[in-house]
Amino acid sequence: MLKKWSRTYKSKWGKTKWLLSNSRLRSFVPKTVIFNKEKMLMMVSKYPEVYFKPTGGTGGARIIRIKRPSKGTYVTQYNSHKTAYSSTEGLYRKLKQFANGRSYLLQKGIRLATTKGSPFDVRVMVQKTNRKKWVSSALFTKIGKKGKIVNNYNQGGRVGAFHSTLAGAGYGKSRINQTQTRLKRLGVDVGRCFDRKKSGFRELGLDVAIDRQGQLWILEVNTRPQFYPLKDKKDKTLYYRILSYAKQYGRYK
């Protein structure tokens, strides 16, 4: 029998609009707008930290963080390189030049919870069974490398176990279990939302931030989520669980 591959959809802005159109999900989306001068002025005046992200990028590449350390001063960070600007005009010129005609988003920065001093976010792997039912098949964390602005493993981050990461953030067992339930429910809700927009999705990878107050924020939804780093872990349970679902739609790695 021919396997049905999972649909992919690259536009971060398109996926953000889907989430915002859903009454159950919009409160989980940080303020996100398409980049232009007017929107940039609004975002950097309103929020102390803003991320400048390509609408079609993957792996945390070509992302700039903008911070406002004091009134009228802006500092950008790209990879490990920082640049200061004394005016929004200079900042705008820099971002426009960097975009080079490509479409970019501006997203409110989230003050991430930390585990043993390192920031982290959570990957929620959501997959569809052969009975066309969405399940949150795995949770794991991406723990950031010092000096980096994103936690992705191809940007120097490392994969962590969900329970131990949250324990390192000061969460007790009960709160960890409650957060796990909320994340799994969120994953299924996003899967159902995407099904209402386009057919053919069989897997999604949610990147979810947990802020210092425990609020969940959907940073991004990936339609071709990578899980190969789990194969290098000593405990490969999550890797094989994800793979068991993936094989049902023709994905083997």
C-alpha positions as CSV (number, residue, x, y, z in Angstrom):
1,M,0.0,0.0,0.0
2,L,1.3,3.4,-0.9
3,K,2.3,5.5,2.1
4,K,0.9,9.0,2.4
5,W,3.6,11.5,3.2
6,S,2.9,14.4,5.5
7,R,2.2,17.8,4.0
8,T,4.7,20.5,4.5
9,Y,4.0,24.3,4.7
10,K,6.9,26.7,5.1
11,S,5.4,30.1,5.7
12,K,5.8,31.1,9.4
13,W,3.4,34.0,8.9
14,G,0.7,31.7,7.3
15,K,0.9,29.3,10.2
16,T,0.8,32.2,12.7
17,K,-2.4,33.5,11.1
18,W,-3.9,30.0,11.4
19,L,-3.2,30.0,15.1
20,L,-4.5,33.5,15.6
21,S,-7.8,32.6,13.8
22,N,-8.5,29.9,16.4
23,S,-10.1,31.2,19.6
24,R,-8.5,28.4,21.7
25,L,-5.0,29.0,20.4
26,R,-4.5,32.8,19.9
27,S,-3.7,33.4,23.5
28,F,-0.6,31.1,23.2
29,V,0.9,33.2,20.3
30,P,3.4,36.0,21.2
31,K,2.7,39.3,19.4
32,T,3.9,38.6,15.8
33,V,3.8,41.0,12.8
34,I,5.2,41.2,9.3
35,F,8.3,43.3,9.2
36,N,8.0,46.9,7.8
37,K,9.2,50.2,9.2
38,E,5.9,51.1,10.9
39,K,5.6,47.6,12.6
40,M,9.2,47.7,13.7
41,L,8.8,51.1,15.4
42,M,5.7,49.7,17.2
43,M,7.4,46.5,18.3
44,V,10.7,47.9,19.6
45,S,8.9,50.7,21.5
46,K,6.5,48.3,23.1
47,Y,8.7,45.3,24.0
48,P,12.2,45.2,25.5
49,E,13.1,42.2,23.4
50,V,12.0,41.4,19.8
51,Y,13.0,38.6,17.4
52,F,13.5,39.3,13.7
53,K,12.8,36.0,11.9
54,P,12.6,34.9,8.2
55,T,9.1,33.7,7.3
56,G,10.6,30.6,5.6
57,G,13.7,29.9,7.6
58,T,14.5,26.6,9.4
59,G,16.8,25.5,12.2
60,G,17.0,28.8,13.9
61,A,19.1,30.3,11.0
62,R,19.2,34.0,10.1
63,I,17.4,35.2,13.2
64,I,18.3,38.5,14.9
65,R,17.5,39.4,18.5
66,I,16.8,43.1,19.2
67,K,17.1,44.4,22.7
68,R,16.4,47.8,24.2
69,P,18.8,48.2,27.1
70,S,17.9,51.9,27.7
71,K,15.7,54.5,26.1
72,G,16.8,55.3,22.6
73,T,19.4,52.5,22.4
74,Y,19.0,49.3,20.5
75,V,21.3,46.3,20.4
76,T,21.1,43.5,17.8
77,Q,22.6,40.1,18.1
78,Y,23.2,37.8,15.2
79,N,24.8,34.5,16.2
80,S,27.3,35.8,18.8
81,H,27.9,39.2,17.1
82,K,26.3,42.3,18.8
83,T,25.8,45.8,17.3
84,A,24.5,48.9,19.0
85,Y,22.3,51.5,17.4
86,S,21.4,55.0,18.7
87,S,18.3,55.5,16.5
88,T,15.5,53.5,15.1
89,E,16.5,54.7,11.6
90,G,19.8,53.0,11.8
91,L,18.2,49.9,13.2
92,Y,15.6,49.8,10.4
93,R,18.3,50.2,7.7
94,K,20.3,47.3,9.2
95,L,17.3,45.0,9.3
96,K,16.1,46.0,5.8
97,Q,19.6,45.4,4.4
98,F,19.8,42.0,6.2
99,A,16.4,40.9,4.9
100,N,17.6,41.7,1.3
101,G,14.1,41.6,-0.1
102,R,13.1,38.5,1.7
103,S,10.0,38.4,3.9
104,Y,10.6,38.7,7.7
105,L,8.6,38.6,10.9
106,L,9.0,40.5,14.1
107,Q,8.0,38.5,17.2
108,K,7.8,39.6,20.9
109,G,10.6,38.0,22.9
110,I,9.7,35.7,25.7
111,R,11.7,35.6,28.9
112,L,12.4,31.9,29.0
113,A,12.4,29.7,32.0
114,T,15.9,28.3,32.8
115,T,17.1,24.9,33.9
116,K,20.3,25.1,36.0
117,G,20.9,28.5,34.5
118,S,20.4,27.7,30.8
119,P,17.3,28.9,28.9
120,F,15.1,26.2,27.3
121,D,12.0,25.6,25.2
122,V,10.0,22.5,24.6
123,R,9.5,20.5,21.4
124,V,6.0,18.9,21.3
125,M,5.9,16.2,18.6
126,V,2.4,15.7,17.3
127,Q,1.6,12.8,14.9
128,K,-1.5,11.4,13.3
129,T,-2.4,7.7,13.7
130,N,-3.7,5.6,10.8
131,R,-7.1,6.2,12.4
132,K,-6.6,9.9,11.6
133,K,-6.4,10.8,15.3
134,W,-3.8,13.4,16.5
135,V,-1.6,12.3,19.4
136,S,1.2,14.2,21.2
137,S,3.7,11.4,20.8
138,A,6.8,12.9,22.5
139,L,8.0,15.9,24.5
140,F,11.6,16.8,24.8
141,T,13.5,20.1,25.5
142,K,16.0,22.2,23.6
143,I,18.5,23.7,26.1
144,G,20.4,26.8,24.8
145,K,24.1,27.3,24.6
146,K,25.5,30.3,26.4
147,G,25.8,33.3,24.2
148,K,23.3,32.0,21.6
149,I,19.9,33.6,20.9
150,V,18.1,30.4,20.0
151,N,18.1,27.0,21.5
152,N,18.1,24.8,18.4
153,Y,20.6,21.9,18.3
154,N,22.0,23.1,15.0
155,Q,22.8,26.4,16.7
156,G,24.7,24.7,19.5
157,G,21.9,23.8,21.8
158,R,21.4,20.3,23.3
159,V,18.4,18.0,23.6
160,G,17.2,17.4,27.2
161,A,14.7,15.1,28.8
162,F,11.4,16.8,29.6
163,H,11.1,15.8,33.3
164,S,14.7,16.4,34.3
165,T,14.8,19.8,32.5
166,L,11.7,21.0,34.3
167,A,13.0,19.6,37.6
168,G,16.1,21.7,37.0
169,A,13.9,24.7,36.5
170,G,12.5,24.2,40.0
171,Y,9.3,22.4,39.1
172,G,7.9,19.7,41.4
173,K,6.5,16.4,40.2
174,S,2.9,17.6,40.3
175,R,3.6,20.8,38.3
176,I,5.7,18.9,35.8
177,N,2.8,16.5,35.2
178,Q,0.3,19.4,34.9
179,T,2.6,21.1,32.4
180,Q,3.0,17.9,30.4
181,T,-0.8,17.5,30.2
182,R,-1.2,21.1,29.0
183,L,1.5,20.7,26.4
184,K,0.0,17.5,25.0
185,R,-3.4,19.0,24.8
186,L,-2.0,22.1,23.1
187,G,-0.3,19.8,20.5
188,V,-3.5,18.0,19.6
189,D,-5.4,21.4,19.4
190,V,-2.8,22.7,16.9
191,G,-3.1,19.5,14.8
192,R,-6.8,19.9,14.6
193,C,-6.5,23.6,13.8
194,F,-4.1,22.8,10.9
195,D,-6.4,20.1,9.6
196,R,-9.1,22.8,9.2
197,K,-6.8,24.9,7.1
198,K,-5.2,22.3,4.8
199,S,-5.5,18.5,4.4
200,G,-2.6,16.1,4.4
201,F,-0.7,16.9,7.7
202,R,0.5,13.8,9.5
203,E,3.2,15.3,11.8
204,L,3.9,18.7,13.4
205,G,6.6,19.9,15.8
206,L,5.6,22.7,18.1
207,D,8.3,24.8,19.6
208,V,6.8,26.0,22.9
209,A,8.4,28.5,25.3
210,I,7.7,28.4,29.0
211,D,8.1,31.8,30.5
212,R,9.2,32.6,34.1
213,Q,5.5,32.6,35.2
214,G,4.8,29.2,33.6
215,Q,2.8,30.6,30.7
216,L,3.1,28.6,27.5
217,W,3.9,30.3,24.2
218,I,3.9,28.8,20.7
219,L,7.1,30.2,19.1
220,E,6.7,28.2,15.9
221,V,5.0,25.1,14.3
222,N,7.2,23.0,12.1
223,T,5.6,20.8,9.4
224,R,8.8,18.8,8.8
225,P,10.1,18.5,12.4
226,Q,13.5,16.9,13.0
227,F,14.0,14.3,15.7
228,Y,17.3,12.7,14.7
229,P,19.2,14.1,17.7
230,L,17.1,11.7,19.9
231,K,18.8,8.8,18.2
232,D,22.1,9.8,19.9
233,K,20.6,9.7,23.4
234,K,21.4,6.8,25.6
235,D,17.7,6.2,26.1
236,K,16.2,5.9,22.6
237,T,12.6,5.3,23.8
238,L,11.3,8.7,22.4
239,Y,13.2,8.2,19.1
240,Y,11.6,4.8,18.4
241,R,8.2,6.0,19.6
242,I,8.2,8.9,17.1
243,L,9.6,6.6,14.4
244,S,6.8,4.0,15.0
245,Y,4.2,6.7,14.0
246,A,6.4,8.2,11.3
247,K,6.7,4.8,9.5
248,Q,2.9,4.8,9.1
249,Y,3.2,7.7,6.6
250,G,6.5,6.7,5.0
251,R,9.1,8.5,7.1
252,Y,12.0,6.5,8.3
253,K,14.3,9.0,9.9
